[in-house]
Every structure is written in C-alpha cells, then in structure tokens.
Amino acid sequence: MIEIDHTLLSKDALDNLIIEIITRQTTDYGEVELDIHIKKSQLMKKLHDGDAVIVYSSKEEICDIIRVEDFQIWQGKLEQEAI
C-alpha cells in the first residue's frame, strides 16, 4: 500500500477519486442512504483534518481512503516482517 498525499492532487482529481470510492462502497445498509455530497464532505474533512489518508493498493489496483490508525497499523506490520 502506498500513501498518496491528497494535497498533491488537483481539485478535480480529488473530487473524482472521492466520488469513485463512494460509489464503489455504496453498501450502507442503513435505513437512509447518506447523500453522496454529504459522504464526500465527510471524507474531505477527514483528509484535511489528518484523520484519513488516500492509499493505493498495487495488489488490488485500486485507491481507497482509510483511517490514519489503520494505515499506521499496516505500516507497523510491514516493519515487523522486515525484522
């Protein structure tokens, strides 16, 4: 997994990436689906606040947005495997 700095992406590229991720993850199972614009705003806030990061998986050949904590756990596991 490779971290992608969201500040290096153009506004259009970031918007399109977030929309693609949201539409790929449409399984909400709640009583009411959140509006796509609300989900987009929530993800943008998490990215800007440093609570989430964009990652690229070469294994799966997709980008995703995950919690910083999950990315750090993944990095820690890689470091342990390297020892």
Summary of the structure (lengths in Angstrom):
residues: 83
radius of gyration: 14.0
end to end distance: 18.7
largest distance: 46.9
contacts: 179
relative contact order: 0.18
helix: 55%
strand: 18%
